[in-house]
Amino acid sequence: MDKDAILVRARDYIAKESDSGFKAQVEALIAAGDYKELEDRFYRDLEFGTGGLRGVIGGGYNRMNSYVVRRATQGMCDYLNATVKGKPLSACIAYDSRRYSDVFAMDAALIFAANGIKAYLFTSLRPTPELSFAIRTLGADTGIVVTASHNPPAYNGYKAYWNDGAQVTEPHDVGIIERVGAVEAIRSMPKGEALAKGLLVMIDKEIDDKYVAMVRSKLFRPELIKAMAGDVKVVYTPLHGTGAMPFERVMGELGLSVVTVPEQRAPDGDFPTVAYPNPEESAALKMALELGAKVKADVVMATDPDADRLGIAVPDGAGGYTLITGNQLGSLQADYMLLSLKELGRMPKRPATIKSIVTTDLQARVARAYGAECHECLTGFKWIADAMRRFEREGLDFVYATEESYGYLVEDEVRDKDGISAAAMTAEMTLYWRSKGKSLLQRLDELFMEHGYHEERGLNKYFEGPTGMDVMRGIMDAYRASQPKTLGGLAVEKIRDVKTGKVWGVAAPGEARPAGLPSSDVIQWYLSDGTLVTVRPSGTEPKIKYYVLARTEVGTGGLPAARAASAAKVDAILADIKKVVG
């Protein structure tokens, strides 16, 4: 983009932005003649994608700021008013601890109000799952949560929801995107006027109490928790996010002893004690693990900034802690919940679980062992919620859902991943297996012995800047033009291209079948030994993601031999992938 075009867009933005701080950033860049930074801020509009917005905070059309949030909300209002007729409309709004989250939430609330849509706004930060619960509890027509989940401190975001408490899917996602792109005038209203007219309603305790009660109601053995709560100590970190209040309340009401990492308890959008507030990363749990070792915790737990993800670590028996992966915890939870339903005589007629296509097959094997179905969907909890809607239509009984990126759902009152309810279920699960003389690691090994050793690893490659999207498209196009014949020395026997909607065997490429999923930029390679390798561009960050799901039968060499064989197999596959992406 040439300098003149950049300046036109920059001055247009300055004229539209209501926040003086964001305006000043762009004015300073123009004065300094910093065209490289200006190009990055203006070479495109920050895309309102199928899940909403996510980007670096700052002034500019390719940034998260008040103007971009207000325009997005106006588009949502235009779509809602054109689509939902014959009833008063309402929206729920929540936000996390990130910088400007409260500002953006109020910006959005006042846009809803000015468009005649009652805005229910939480008085302070709340977890994403509680926003989903509030939409369903209040019967709202839509909702948003201002969060960038586990992204670095420079980011913020905006996720859009529909009236069932799930993130928007077709046709609503496409309809909203079209309306956002067509916004010409933004309507807003002063806060005092919105309150006086009843178009802005502040909420907190009335939703908090119902949400906590719901979380507790999902547990199977409250009497076991009551009897053994004193024997278990939990160390917890909210990683400077929203989790402390609901987590400590739920665990406290259950009688469990919780020690929260003091340096990470207070909400802080700068996340000063971690480089990356993601419970998937071992470095983010460093302080929690140190405290766990000091107080001899039985389990260490962490939630991400909007408390929809949960990471845990458990004692390894040698004085340290072992991090449980998202795939492993999901399998343990599915096993415990199905086992509990069976033991307590509460197994429904058609029990069913849900997992994403990049989540371990161990969960599917566990489900089938209990006579339950396991259904696959695209990556992202909006697709899990879509499957839950289908369950309701078809008479399936939802039990549990998970995806590998530390997202779990143990209830159907929420239609997004829920780190708080998953933590409560994990605490009960820990007590249950302790009552049987086992640790979570021992139970996991039992599952491996029964179903095969499963190893899952990934690789992420970032492509920042104006050319990043083109580079990622080029990688995906190159794969489609020439599919790999082997990966890690294993033959590719079958290919599923979700974007083109086809599955075919390499030996018979002309006999393709439907992929059975909505179109998405995903390619999967099924290898000769059953290993599954998947590649897809991220929907929320400028990166390509690879997933390797490997399984090895446990033979005479036992679990150590199966682990070693799986590790060698995955290492070889990742080495081949790195030859493509560096």
Backbone torsions as a table, in degrees:
resi	resn	phi	psi	omega
1	MET	NA	130.6	-177.5
2	ASP	-78.0	166.3	-173.5
3	LYS	-61.1	-40.2	-178.3
4	ASP	-62.8	-42.8	-179.9
5	ALA	-65.8	-39.0	177.7
6	ILE	-61.4	-46.1	-177.4
7	LEU	-65.0	-37.4	177.8
8	VAL	-61.1	-46.0	-179.7
9	ARG	-68.0	-38.2	-179.4
10	ALA	-64.8	-43.4	-179.4
11	ARG	-71.4	-32.3	175.2
12	ASP	-63.6	-42.0	178.5
13	TYR	-63.5	-45.4	-179.2
14	ILE	-56.8	-39.2	-179.5
15	ALA	-68.0	-26.4	-175.6
16	LYS	-96.5	-24.5	-174.7
17	GLU	-73.3	130.9	-179.9
18	SER	-89.3	-17.8	-176.9
19	ASP	-90.5	120.9	-175.0
20	SER	-65.5	-32.5	-179.7
21	GLY	-66.2	-44.3	178.7
22	PHE	-67.4	-38.4	175.4
23	LYS	-57.8	-46.9	-175.3
24	ALA	-61.8	-35.7	178.3
25	GLN	-58.1	-47.0	-177.2
26	VAL	-70.8	-40.4	177.3
27	GLU	-59.2	-40.4	-180.0
28	ALA	-67.0	-37.3	178.5
29	LEU	-66.7	-38.9	177.1
30	ILE	-64.2	-45.2	-179.3
31	ALA	-61.9	-35.5	-178.5
32	ALA	-83.4	-8.5	-177.8
33	GLY	66.2	31.5	-178.1
34	ASP	-85.9	78.9	-174.0
35	TYR	-74.8	-23.8	176.9
36	LYS	-65.3	-46.9	178.6
37	GLU	-69.3	-38.6	177.8
38	LEU	-62.3	-39.7	178.8
39	GLU	-62.0	-42.0	-179.4
40	ASP	-63.9	-32.1	-179.1
41	ARG	-82.5	-16.1	-172.3
42	PHE	-132.4	2.3	-178.0
43	TYR	-68.4	-17.5	176.4
44	ARG	-154.5	167.6	169.1
45	ASP	-85.2	139.7	173.1
46	LEU	-57.9	119.9	-170.3
47	GLU	-72.9	129.0	168.8
48	PHE	-84.4	97.9	-175.3
49	GLY	-88.3	-165.1	-175.3
50	THR	-69.8	-13.4	176.2
51	GLY	-112.8	-4.9	-178.2
52	GLY	124.4	-139.1	-176.0
53	LEU	-120.9	150.1	167.3
54	ARG	-158.1	131.8	-179.3
55	GLY	-173.7	177.5	178.1
56	VAL	-70.6	138.5	178.5
57	ILE	-72.5	134.4	176.7
58	GLY	159.1	174.4	178.4
59	GLY	-77.4	139.3	178.4
60	GLY	132.8	159.3	-179.4
61	TYR	-71.8	-22.5	178.8
62	ASN	-102.0	37.7	-179.0
63	ARG	-141.6	164.1	172.9
64	MET	-88.9	118.8	-179.6
65	ASN	-157.1	178.6	-175.0
66	SER	-62.7	-41.5	-178.7
67	TYR	-63.1	-46.9	-178.4
68	VAL	-62.2	-40.3	178.2
69	VAL	-67.0	-42.2	-178.4
70	ARG	-67.0	-40.3	178.0
71	ARG	-63.7	-43.8	179.8
72	ALA	-61.4	-42.5	-178.7
73	THR	-68.1	-37.6	176.6
74	GLN	-62.0	-40.7	176.6
75	GLY	-62.1	-40.2	176.8
76	MET	-63.0	-42.3	178.1
77	CYS	-61.5	-44.8	-179.8
78	ASP	-60.8	-42.1	179.8
79	TYR	-67.2	-44.0	-178.1
80	LEU	-63.5	-45.7	-179.5
81	ASN	-65.6	-28.9	179.6
82	ALA	-84.0	-19.9	-171.2
83	THR	-104.0	-40.1	-175.0
84	VAL	-104.4	114.7	-174.3
85	LYS	-117.4	158.0	169.2
86	GLY	79.2	18.8	178.2
87	LYS	-157.6	154.4	172.7
88	PRO	-66.0	138.1	-175.7
89	LEU	-101.8	151.3	178.2
90	SER	-148.3	159.5	-179.9
91	ALA	-139.9	146.8	174.2
92	CYS	-108.4	143.0	-177.7
93	ILE	-134.8	129.9	174.9
94	ALA	-130.9	166.2	179.7
95	TYR	-154.1	159.7	-178.2
96	ASP	-106.1	-159.9	-171.3
97	SER	-90.0	3.2	-175.5
98	ARG	-68.9	160.2	178.1
99	ARG	-59.2	132.6	178.6
100	TYR	73.1	1.6	-178.2
101	SER	-59.3	-43.9	-179.9
102	ASP	-66.6	-36.1	179.0
103	VAL	-65.5	-48.2	-179.0
104	PHE	-64.7	-36.4	178.9
105	ALA	-63.8	-42.9	178.1
106	MET	-68.5	-39.7	174.9
107	ASP	-52.6	-49.1	-177.5
108	ALA	-65.2	-42.1	-178.4
109	ALA	-59.6	-41.2	-176.8
110	LEU	-75.1	-24.4	172.4
111	ILE	-70.0	-47.3	176.5
112	PHE	-55.1	-47.7	-177.5
113	ALA	-59.6	-44.6	-178.5
114	ALA	-65.9	-20.7	178.5
115	ASN	-97.7	14.8	175.8
116	GLY	77.3	17.7	-179.5
117	ILE	-109.3	116.8	-178.5
118	LYS	-61.7	129.4	-178.5
119	ALA	-107.0	117.7	171.9
120	TYR	-93.1	111.4	-175.4
121	LEU	-116.1	126.9	176.1
122	PHE	-64.2	142.1	-176.8
123	THR	-70.1	-22.8	177.5
124	SER	-152.3	-179.8	-172.4
125	LEU	-60.7	144.1	179.5
126	ARG	-142.8	154.4	178.7
127	PRO	-66.9	152.1	175.8
128	THR	-54.4	-44.8	-179.5
129	PRO	-60.7	-30.1	178.7
130	GLU	-70.9	-28.7	174.3
131	LEU	-64.3	-45.8	177.3
132	SER	-59.6	-43.9	178.5
133	PHE	-62.3	-40.2	-179.1
134	ALA	-64.8	-40.9	178.7
135	ILE	-57.4	-46.6	-178.6
136	ARG	-70.0	-38.1	-178.1
137	THR	-69.0	-40.9	-177.0
138	LEU	-89.3	-5.7	-178.4
139	GLY	66.0	34.0	-179.0
140	ALA	-73.7	161.2	-177.6
141	ASP	-91.8	-19.9	-179.1
142	THR	-161.1	178.5	178.0
143	GLY	-169.9	160.7	173.1
144	ILE	-139.8	151.2	169.5
145	VAL	-126.9	131.1	178.9
146	VAL	-91.0	108.1	-177.7
147	THR	-165.3	153.1	168.8
148	ALA	-117.3	25.7	175.2
149	SER	53.5	-119.1	-173.6
150	HIS	-103.6	16.3	178.7
151	ASN	-67.1	165.4	178.0
152	PRO	-62.4	166.9	-173.5
153	PRO	-58.9	-25.8	-177.2
154	ALA	-68.5	-14.5	-172.3
155	TYR	-98.4	154.0	161.6
156	ASN	-144.3	172.7	-176.1
157	GLY	-159.0	-176.4	-169.6
158	TYR	-156.3	109.6	-178.7
159	LYS	-105.6	135.7	-175.8
160	ALA	-104.4	139.0	-177.0
161	TYR	-125.9	158.1	177.0
162	TRP	-108.9	-173.3	-168.1
163	ASN	-72.2	-8.7	175.8
164	ASP	-94.6	6.8	179.6
165	GLY	82.7	6.7	178.4
166	ALA	-101.7	154.1	173.4
167	GLN	-60.8	148.5	-172.6
168	VAL	-64.8	139.6	173.1
169	THR	-128.3	-177.7	-179.4
170	GLU	-61.2	142.7	3.6
171	PRO	-89.5	-3.7	-171.4
172	HIS	-68.0	-37.4	-179.0
173	ASP	-61.5	-46.4	-179.8
174	VAL	-65.2	-41.5	179.3
175	GLY	-62.1	-41.7	179.1
176	ILE	-67.0	-43.6	179.7
177	ILE	-57.7	-43.0	178.9
178	GLU	-62.6	-42.8	-179.5
179	ARG	-67.3	-39.2	178.1
180	VAL	-61.4	-43.4	179.9
181	GLY	-65.6	-20.7	-176.8
182	ALA	-99.3	2.1	-176.9
183	VAL	-62.3	129.1	175.8
184	GLU	-114.2	-41.2	-179.6
185	ALA	-125.1	137.8	-180.0
186	ILE	-108.3	126.6	178.8
187	ARG	-102.4	130.4	177.0
188	SER	-134.3	176.4	-174.9
189	MET	-149.5	140.9	176.3
190	PRO	-60.1	146.5	-177.2
191	LYS	-57.9	-44.4	-178.8
192	GLY	-60.2	-41.4	179.4
193	GLU	-66.8	-41.6	-180.0
194	ALA	-62.5	-40.8	177.9
195	LEU	-65.6	-44.3	-177.3
196	ALA	-63.6	-35.3	-178.6
197	LYS	-86.5	1.1	-178.8
198	GLY	71.6	16.8	179.0
199	LEU	-92.3	-9.5	171.9
200	LEU	-126.8	117.8	-178.5
201	VAL	-123.0	122.8	-179.4
202	MET	-86.5	135.0	-177.2
203	ILE	-128.3	152.4	172.0
204	ASP	-163.5	-86.4	-170.2
205	LYS	-57.8	-38.4	-176.1
206	GLU	-63.7	-28.4	175.5
207	ILE	-88.6	-41.0	180.0
208	ASP	-54.1	-48.8	-176.0
209	ASP	-61.6	-42.8	-179.2
210	LYS	-69.7	-37.3	179.7
211	TYR	-65.3	-47.2	179.9
212	VAL	-61.7	-42.8	178.4
213	ALA	-61.4	-39.5	178.5
214	MET	-63.6	-45.4	-180.0
215	VAL	-58.5	-45.9	-179.3
216	ARG	-65.3	-33.5	-176.9
217	SER	-68.5	-16.2	-177.0
218	LYS	-83.9	-11.1	-178.6
219	LEU	-75.1	149.6	-174.3
220	PHE	-92.5	-30.4	-168.8
221	ARG	-133.8	66.2	179.6
222	PRO	-59.9	-30.0	-179.9
223	GLU	-69.7	-33.6	176.0
224	LEU	-67.1	-42.6	178.1
225	ILE	-60.7	-45.1	-179.3
226	LYS	-60.8	-40.3	-177.0
227	ALA	-74.1	-33.1	-171.8
228	MET	-113.2	0.4	-174.3
229	ALA	-55.9	-35.6	-178.5
230	GLY	-69.4	-13.0	-177.5
231	ASP	-92.2	-5.7	-175.1
232	VAL	-123.0	133.5	178.3
233	LYS	-117.7	130.1	-178.4
234	VAL	-110.9	127.8	168.3
235	VAL	-100.7	134.8	-172.7
236	TYR	-136.8	144.4	169.5
237	THR	-133.8	130.6	172.7
238	PRO	-86.9	1.9	-179.7
239	LEU	52.3	44.3	177.2
240	HIS	67.5	18.7	-175.7
241	GLY	-107.7	-146.7	-170.3
242	THR	-91.8	-5.2	-165.7
243	GLY	-76.4	-23.6	-168.9
244	ALA	-57.1	-49.1	-175.0
245	MET	-61.4	-55.0	-178.9
246	PRO	-69.5	-36.4	-178.9
247	PHE	-63.6	-51.4	-177.9
248	GLU	-64.5	-35.5	179.3
249	ARG	-67.3	-48.8	-179.2
250	VAL	-60.2	-50.3	-177.7
251	MET	-65.2	-38.6	178.6
252	GLY	-63.5	-41.9	179.2
253	GLU	-67.9	-24.7	175.6
254	LEU	-81.5	-9.9	-179.9
255	GLY	88.5	8.9	-178.5
256	LEU	-82.8	144.2	178.6
257	SER	-85.4	119.2	-179.1
258	VAL	-118.7	129.0	172.9
259	VAL	-112.4	111.0	-178.6
260	THR	-90.9	136.1	178.8
261	VAL	-59.2	112.9	-171.3
262	PRO	-62.8	-36.5	-177.4
263	GLU	-70.3	-15.5	-175.7
264	GLN	-117.7	8.6	-175.6
265	ARG	-77.0	-41.4	-174.9
266	ALA	-73.8	137.9	175.6
267	PRO	-60.2	134.6	-179.3
268	ASP	-159.1	111.5	-177.4
269	GLY	-68.6	-9.8	175.2
270	ASP	-86.6	-11.2	179.6
271	PHE	44.9	60.7	-167.1
272	PRO	-66.3	-20.3	-175.7
273	THR	-99.8	-1.3	-179.6
274	VAL	-136.0	149.0	176.2
275	ALA	-78.8	-26.0	-171.2
276	TYR	-152.4	107.6	-171.8
277	PRO	-78.8	62.3	-173.4
278	ASN	-124.9	115.8	-179.5
279	PRO	-66.3	-7.4	173.0
280	GLU	-72.7	-21.9	-175.4
281	GLU	-95.7	127.9	-178.6
282	SER	-60.9	-32.9	-179.1
283	ALA	-62.7	-31.4	-179.6
284	ALA	-68.6	-23.9	-178.6
285	LEU	-95.8	7.0	-173.4
286	LYS	-55.9	-50.1	-177.5
287	MET	-67.1	-37.4	179.0
288	ALA	-66.2	-40.0	179.6
289	LEU	-67.7	-37.9	177.1
290	GLU	-63.8	-42.9	178.0
291	LEU	-67.6	-38.6	177.9
292	GLY	-58.5	-43.9	178.9
293	ALA	-65.2	-36.8	-178.1
294	LYS	-67.1	-43.2	-176.2
295	VAL	-98.0	3.3	-179.9
296	LYS	58.6	55.4	180.0
297	ALA	-70.3	146.8	176.9
298	ASP	-84.1	-23.8	176.1
299	VAL	-155.1	140.1	175.6
300	VAL	-109.9	130.0	-178.0
301	MET	-126.7	149.9	177.3
302	ALA	-144.3	138.3	171.0
303	THR	-114.0	154.6	178.5
304	ASP	-79.8	178.3	-172.1
305	PRO	-56.8	-32.3	177.5
306	ASP	-103.5	11.3	170.7
307	ALA	58.1	30.7	172.9
308	ASP	-98.9	-13.4	176.2
309	ARG	-110.8	150.5	178.7
310	LEU	-132.4	132.0	171.4
311	GLY	-120.7	145.4	179.2
312	ILE	-136.1	160.2	171.4
313	ALA	-138.8	147.8	-177.3
314	VAL	-130.8	155.4	179.3
315	PRO	-57.8	140.5	-177.8
316	ASP	-96.0	1.1	179.5
317	GLY	86.3	-4.5	-178.9
318	ALA	-123.3	21.0	178.4
319	GLY	94.4	-5.9	178.7
320	GLY	-114.9	-164.6	-179.1
321	TYR	-131.1	146.0	175.5
322	THR	-109.3	128.1	176.7
323	LEU	-77.2	130.3	176.9
324	ILE	-92.4	126.1	-178.7
325	THR	-72.5	165.8	177.3
326	GLY	-61.9	-38.6	177.2
327	ASN	-64.2	-40.6	-178.2
328	GLN	-70.3	-44.9	-179.9
329	LEU	-66.0	-38.0	176.6
330	GLY	-60.4	-40.5	179.2
331	SER	-69.2	-40.4	177.6
332	LEU	-62.9	-42.3	-179.8
333	GLN	-67.3	-43.6	177.8
334	ALA	-59.5	-43.7	178.0
335	ASP	-60.6	-48.1	-177.4
336	TYR	-65.1	-42.4	-177.4
337	MET	-68.0	-42.5	178.9
338	LEU	-69.2	-39.6	175.5
339	LEU	-59.9	-42.9	-178.9
340	SER	-65.5	-43.8	177.5
341	LEU	-59.2	-40.1	179.3
342	LYS	-68.4	-48.8	-177.2
343	GLU	-63.1	-35.9	-175.8
344	LEU	-91.1	3.2	178.5
345	GLY	68.3	31.6	-176.6
346	ARG	-117.1	14.3	-178.8
347	MET	-64.3	124.6	-179.8
348	PRO	-71.1	172.9	-175.9
349	LYS	-65.7	-43.2	-178.1
350	ARG	-127.6	70.3	-177.6
351	PRO	-65.3	138.5	-178.0
352	ALA	-146.5	140.9	174.2
353	THR	-115.5	168.3	-179.2
354	ILE	-134.7	138.7	172.7
355	LYS	-142.0	156.8	177.3
356	SER	-78.3	164.8	-176.4
357	ILE	-71.5	-8.9	177.0
358	VAL	-109.8	13.5	178.7
359	THR	-97.2	149.2	-174.7
360	THR	-49.6	142.7	174.6
361	ASP	-74.8	-10.6	177.5
362	LEU	-58.7	-38.5	179.8
363	GLN	-62.9	-41.4	179.7
364	ALA	-63.6	-40.4	179.4
365	ARG	-66.3	-40.1	176.4
366	VAL	-61.5	-47.1	-178.5
367	ALA	-58.9	-47.3	-177.9
368	ARG	-63.6	-30.8	179.2
369	ALA	-64.4	-25.4	177.6
370	TYR	-98.0	7.7	-179.1
371	GLY	80.1	17.2	179.8
372	ALA	-100.2	154.8	173.6
373	GLU	-86.1	153.1	172.6
374	CYS	-128.5	119.2	-176.5
375	HIS	-105.5	142.2	179.8
376	GLU	-100.0	152.8	174.5
377	CYS	-149.5	172.4	176.1
378	LEU	-64.7	163.5	179.0
379	THR	-66.8	136.2	179.9
380	GLY	116.8	136.3	-175.3
381	PHE	-71.2	-14.5	174.5
382	LYS	-65.3	-29.4	178.5
383	TRP	-78.5	-31.2	173.1
384	ILE	-64.7	-43.4	177.1
385	ALA	-62.6	-36.4	177.3
386	ASP	-63.1	-40.2	176.4
387	ALA	-65.8	-35.1	177.8
388	MET	-64.6	-37.2	174.9
389	ARG	-62.6	-40.3	178.8
390	ARG	-65.9	-39.0	176.8
391	PHE	-55.8	-43.2	-178.5
392	GLU	-63.4	-37.7	179.7
393	ARG	-71.1	-35.9	-171.6
394	GLU	-97.6	-1.7	177.0
395	GLY	81.6	20.2	174.2
396	LEU	-84.1	150.6	-178.2
397	ASP	-102.6	108.4	-179.2
398	PHE	-65.9	131.5	176.3
399	VAL	-114.5	-45.6	-169.1
400	TYR	-165.6	151.4	175.6
401	ALA	-143.4	150.0	-179.8
402	THR	-156.5	156.9	166.8
403	GLU	-136.4	156.4	-169.5
404	GLU	-61.6	-23.5	-175.6
405	SER	-84.4	43.8	171.0
406	TYR	66.1	31.5	177.5
407	GLY	-111.4	131.1	-176.2
408	TYR	-140.5	150.5	177.1
409	LEU	-140.8	116.9	-178.0
410	VAL	-106.7	3.1	-176.9
411	GLU	-138.3	161.3	175.4
412	ASP	-106.6	2.9	174.9
413	GLU	-75.7	-15.4	175.5
414	VAL	-117.2	144.4	-179.7
415	ARG	-120.3	37.9	172.8
416	ASP	-151.3	166.0	-179.0
417	LYS	-61.9	149.3	-170.9
418	ASP	-137.6	103.1	-180.0
419	GLY	-72.0	-23.8	-178.0
420	ILE	-76.0	-51.0	179.1
421	SER	-66.3	-34.4	177.1
422	ALA	-64.1	-36.0	177.7
423	ALA	-66.5	-42.8	178.8
424	ALA	-62.8	-43.0	178.7
425	MET	-65.1	-38.1	178.3
426	THR	-64.8	-39.1	178.0
427	ALA	-62.7	-45.7	178.9
428	GLU	-64.3	-41.5	178.9
429	MET	-60.0	-41.5	178.3
430	THR	-60.4	-44.2	179.0
431	LEU	-65.7	-40.2	-178.9
432	TYR	-60.9	-49.9	-177.8
433	TRP	-69.6	-30.0	173.5
434	ARG	-63.6	-38.9	179.2
435	SER	-64.1	-20.5	177.5
436	LYS	-97.4	7.1	179.1
437	GLY	77.7	23.1	-177.4
438	LYS	-127.6	153.6	170.3
439	SER	-96.6	169.2	176.1
440	LEU	-62.6	-36.1	178.6
441	LEU	-65.3	-38.7	178.0
442	GLN	-66.1	-40.4	177.4
443	ARG	-65.6	-37.9	177.9
444	LEU	-61.8	-42.1	177.8
445	ASP	-62.8	-36.1	176.4
446	GLU	-62.0	-40.8	177.9
447	LEU	-64.4	-39.9	177.6
448	PHE	-63.8	-42.2	179.6
449	MET	-61.4	-37.5	-177.5
450	GLU	-78.5	-38.1	-169.8
451	HIS	-114.7	0.3	-176.1
452	GLY	98.5	151.3	179.0
453	TYR	-78.8	124.2	-179.3
454	HIS	-108.8	126.7	174.2
455	GLU	-122.9	131.7	-179.2
456	GLU	-127.8	126.9	175.8
457	ARG	-139.7	159.2	-179.2
458	GLY	-132.7	172.5	176.2
459	LEU	-144.0	129.2	178.4
460	ASN	-116.7	135.4	177.0
461	LYS	-127.1	120.8	-176.5
462	TYR	-89.9	145.5	177.0
463	PHE	-136.5	86.7	-175.9
464	GLU	-81.3	165.3	170.0
465	GLY	87.4	178.8	-174.9
466	PRO	-59.2	-28.2	-176.8
467	THR	-94.6	-4.3	-174.2
468	GLY	-58.1	-45.6	-178.4
469	MET	-64.1	-38.3	179.2
470	ASP	-65.1	-39.8	179.0
471	VAL	-62.9	-44.1	-179.8
472	MET	-65.0	-41.3	176.6
473	ARG	-61.7	-38.1	179.3
474	GLY	-63.6	-38.9	178.5
475	ILE	-64.6	-45.6	-179.1
476	MET	-66.7	-39.8	178.0
477	ASP	-63.0	-39.2	-179.1
478	ALA	-65.0	-39.6	176.6
479	TYR	-62.0	-42.3	-178.1
480	ARG	-69.1	-29.7	179.1
481	ALA	-75.9	-31.0	-178.1
482	SER	-148.8	92.4	-178.3
483	GLN	-68.8	142.8	177.6
484	PRO	-64.5	142.7	178.5
485	LYS	-89.4	-28.8	176.8
486	THR	-140.8	156.5	171.8
487	LEU	-140.1	121.6	-178.3
488	GLY	63.1	27.3	-180.0
489	GLY	82.6	1.4	178.9
490	LEU	-103.8	136.6	-177.5
491	ALA	-70.5	139.3	170.9
492	VAL	-80.5	116.8	-176.4
493	GLU	-101.1	-27.5	-178.2
494	LYS	-145.4	148.1	-178.9
495	ILE	-130.1	135.0	171.7
496	ARG	-119.6	117.7	175.9
497	ASP	-107.5	102.7	-174.1
498	VAL	-70.6	-26.7	179.6
499	LYS	-67.0	-43.1	178.8
500	THR	-87.0	-10.6	177.0
501	GLY	75.2	30.9	-176.2
502	LYS	-130.2	147.5	171.3
503	VAL	-125.7	133.8	179.5
504	TRP	-148.4	151.0	172.8
505	GLY	-83.0	140.8	-178.6
506	VAL	-61.4	-32.8	-179.5
507	ALA	-74.2	-19.6	-178.7
508	ALA	-140.7	68.8	-174.7
509	PRO	-63.8	-21.6	-179.6
510	GLY	-79.5	-5.4	-178.0
511	GLU	-106.9	51.3	-177.2
512	ALA	-71.7	148.7	176.7
513	ARG	-119.1	162.7	176.3
514	PRO	-63.6	143.9	-178.7
515	ALA	-72.6	-23.4	176.2
516	GLY	78.0	19.1	-179.5
517	LEU	-140.2	155.9	172.4
518	PRO	-59.5	150.9	-178.4
519	SER	-60.8	132.7	178.2
520	SER	-157.5	150.3	-175.0
521	ASP	-78.1	76.6	-175.8
522	VAL	-137.2	135.2	172.1
523	ILE	-123.1	135.6	177.5
524	GLN	-125.3	136.0	178.2
525	TRP	-115.3	122.5	178.0
526	TYR	-97.2	118.8	-174.2
527	LEU	-92.7	167.9	-170.8
528	SER	-63.2	-24.3	-178.8
529	ASP	-98.5	7.6	-179.5
530	GLY	97.3	-6.4	177.3
531	THR	-65.6	141.1	178.3
532	LEU	-115.4	128.2	177.7
533	VAL	-119.3	130.6	-177.1
534	THR	-126.3	142.9	172.9
535	VAL	-130.1	138.2	175.7
536	ARG	-158.7	144.9	169.3
537	PRO	-70.2	142.1	177.1
538	SER	-65.1	146.4	176.0
539	GLY	-87.1	-8.6	-174.8
540	THR	-125.6	-12.4	-177.3
541	GLU	-139.3	158.0	-178.7
542	PRO	-79.9	69.7	-178.2
543	LYS	-150.5	155.3	170.0
544	ILE	-100.1	138.8	-176.6
545	LYS	-118.5	132.9	174.4
546	TYR	-114.2	141.8	178.8
547	TYR	-129.4	130.7	175.9
548	VAL	-118.0	119.7	178.4
549	LEU	-114.7	109.1	-176.1
550	ALA	-117.6	148.3	177.7
551	ARG	-135.7	137.1	177.9
552	THR	-130.7	128.1	176.3
553	GLU	-62.1	143.0	177.5
554	VAL	-87.9	111.0	-177.3
555	GLY	-103.0	-148.6	-176.3
556	THR	-66.5	-23.7	178.7
557	GLY	-78.3	-5.9	177.9
558	GLY	73.6	-169.1	-177.6
559	LEU	-61.7	-39.6	179.2
560	PRO	-56.5	-42.1	-179.8
561	ALA	-68.9	-39.6	178.7
562	ALA	-64.8	-40.1	177.7
563	ARG	-62.1	-46.4	-178.0
564	ALA	-63.7	-41.4	-179.9
565	ALA	-65.3	-42.1	179.1
566	SER	-64.7	-43.7	-179.1
567	ALA	-60.5	-43.5	-179.8
568	ALA	-64.2	-39.6	179.7
569	LYS	-64.1	-47.1	-178.3
570	VAL	-66.8	-40.1	178.0
571	ASP	-57.0	-44.2	-177.9
572	ALA	-66.7	-39.0	178.9
573	ILE	-65.4	-46.1	-179.8
574	LEU	-64.4	-34.0	177.3
575	ALA	-62.2	-40.4	176.9
576	ASP	-66.4	-38.9	179.1
577	ILE	-63.2	-40.7	-178.1
578	LYS	-64.7	-23.1	176.4
579	LYS	-66.1	-23.9	-179.9
580	VAL	-89.3	-45.8	-172.7
581	VAL	-103.1	-7.8	178.3
582	GLY	84.7	NA	NA
